[in-house]
Amino acid sequence: MTNKLTLVVADDHPLLLKGLVDQLKAYNYNLIASAENGAVALNKIVQLQPTIAILDEEMPLLTGFEVIKKCKEKDVKTKFIILTSHKEKAFVYKAKKLNISGYIIKDEPFLELHKCIQSISNGESYFSAIFNNVLKTEVVPELQKIKFLSPSERTIVRLVAQGLSSKEVGEQLSVSSRTIEKHRSNIINKLGLSPDMDALSNWAKAHKEFIFSI
C-alpha cells in the first residue's frame, strides 16, 4: 500500500514542487512534508525520518547531494531518490558514490518515479535507463582507465586537475619538468587521449570527481 510509506519531497521550483506533490497525493502516497530549499529539506528529513526523500539536485543553500551526505553523517535511515535534469557522468558518478536508492530524470513520466518508490519499498534500488546507460558506457570505462595509472601518475593527474603546469608539478614533487612531461606522455597513452598540449589538462579538470576519489 502506498500510504504506508512516508515521503518528504524537495524542489526549489514552486510549480514543479506543486505538481509533484499533487501527483504523489493522487497515487495515495503519505506525503508528510515538502521543502523549497536544501536546508529546509535537511531539517524536515532529520526531524521526521521519512521512509523516502525525493530531492531535486540543484537547490539553494544545500544541493540534493549535500543533503544526502549530511543525512548519512547523522545516520538517518531514510532512502533517497534524486530527481534531476542532469544526465552528465559527473552527476551519475556522485550519485553512485553516495549509494542512493534511486535516480530519476525529470523529463520522464511520473510513472517512472512511482516505479522507483515501489522498488525502494520492496528493498530494491531503481535508476532511470539513462542513468544506467551513462554509468555503463561513460563512468565505468573512465574509472577503469584511471585504475591503470600508477600511484605517482594519479598524483600528477590530480595536480594537473588543479591547474598546475609541468614545471609547477615538478616543483611540488621535487623532480624536473622534463620528468613530468615523460609521465604526462605515458598518462595520455594510458587514458587514450589525443597528444594535444591541453588534452590532459582538459580531461583532468572534467574528471575531478573521478580522480580525487580513487
N, C-alpha and C positions, 0 to 999 in steps of 0.2 A: 504493500500500500504506500502510495506516495506521501501521504500525510504523516507517516511515522518518522520520516526524515525531517530534520530541522535545517533550514538553509539561511545563510546570510549572503547577500549579493551586493557588489560594489562596482560602480561605473561613474565616471565624472561627467558624462553627458546625460543631463536630466531626461531628455526624451528617450534615449536608449535605455536608461535605467527603468523608466516607467514602463516601457514596452516589455522589458524583460520581467519585471515584477508582475505585470498583467498576465503574461504567458505562463509563468510559474504557478500563479494562482489558478489559472484556467485548467492546469493539469493537476490541481488539488495538492500542490506542494505546500508544506508548512513553512512559509517564509516568515522568519522571526525578526529580521532587521534588514535594512538596506543602508548604503552609505555612498556619498558622492566624492569621497577622497580616501586616500590610503590610511591616514591617521585615524579617522573615524572607523574605518573598516577594521583596523587592528584592535581598537578598543572594544568594538562590539564582538569580535571573534573571541578575544580573550575573556570577556565578561560572560558571554552567552554559550560558548563552547558548542557551536552548531555541528551537526553531522558533516556538513559540506559547506564550504565557502566558495562562491563563484566570483572571481576577481578580474576586472579589467587590468591589463598590464600597465598601461600608461595612465597614472592618476597623479593629482597634486599631492604634495607632502611625502607620500610614500608610494612607490610603484607596487604593482601586484607581487612581483618577485621579492621586494623588500619586506612586504607584509608577511609573506610565507616564511621567509628566513627568520624574522623576529618571532613568529609564532612557534617555529620549530625550536628556537632557542629557549622559549618559555615552556617547552614540552606540551604544547597544545595538541590534542589528538585529532582535531578537525582535518578532514581530507580537502584537498584544494583542486579547483578547476581554474585554469587561466582561459579567459575569453578575450581574444585579441584579433587584430587585423594582421599582425606580424607573422610572416612565413619565413623570415630570414634564418639562416643556420645559427647565427649567434643567439637568437631568442630560443630556438629549439634546443640548443645545447644547454643554455641556462636552465630551461625547464627540466630537461633530463637530469641535470646535475642536482637539482633540488628534489628530485624524486617525487614530483607531484602526481596526482591521480588522473588528471585529465587536461587536455589542451584542445580547445575548440576555436575554429576560425569564425569570426563574426559574420562573414557573408554567407555562412552555411545556414540551412533552415533550422528552426528551433528544435526539430525532431532530433538533430544530432546532439544537442545539449541534453535533451530528455534521455536519450540512449546512454549518454555519458553518466548522468546522475544515477540511472538504474544500474549500470555496470558497477559503479563505485559502491552502491548499496549492497551489491552482491559480492563485494570483496575483490573486484577486478578493476584494472585501470582502463581508460578509454581515451584514445587520441584520434584527432582528425586524420583522414587518409593523407592529407598534405603534410602533416607533422611527421608521420611515419615515413613518407617518401623522402622528405628533406633529411631526416635522420639517417636513412639508409644510403642515400645517394650523395649527400654532401658532408654530413657531420662525421660519420664513421670513417670514410676514406681519408679525411684530413687528419683525424686522430691517429689512424694507422701510420700515416706518413710521419707525423711528429714522433711517434714511438721508435721510428728507425734512426732518429737523431741521437747522437751520443750525449751524455750529460753536459759536456763542455759546449757542444753545438746548441743545445737548448738554452744554455746560459747566454750565448751570443745572440740567439734569436730574441730572447727576452729583452736584452739591452737594445737591440736594433728596433724592437717594437716601441721602445721609449724615445726613439728619435735620435739615438747616438750614432755618430759616424764611425767608420772603421778605426780611425785614429783614437776617438774617444773610448770606443770599446776596448781597444788595445791598452789604453792608459788604465782603464778600470781593472783589466785582467793582468796587467804588468807584462804584456807581450807586444811585439811590434805590429804595426798596422798591416804590414805585409803578411804576417801570420794570420791575422784576422781575415784578410782578403782570401787566403787559401781556404780557410774554414768556410767563408761565405760561399765560395765556389762549390765546395762539397755539399753544403746545405742546399743550395739551389738545385743541384743534381738530384739529391735525395727527395726533395719536395716536388720535382718535376716542373720547376719554374723556368721561364724564359731567361736568357742571360742578360736582360736589360739591366741597366745600372740601378734602377729603383725597384726592380721586381721583388727582391727580398724584403725591402723596407715596406712596400705596399702590402705584401702578403702578411707580414708580421703585425702590422697595425690593424689589418682586417680580421686577424685571428687571435687577438689578445686574450679573449676568453679561453681559448683552447690552450695556448702555450703557457699561461700562468697557472694552469690547474693540473698540469702533468709533471 
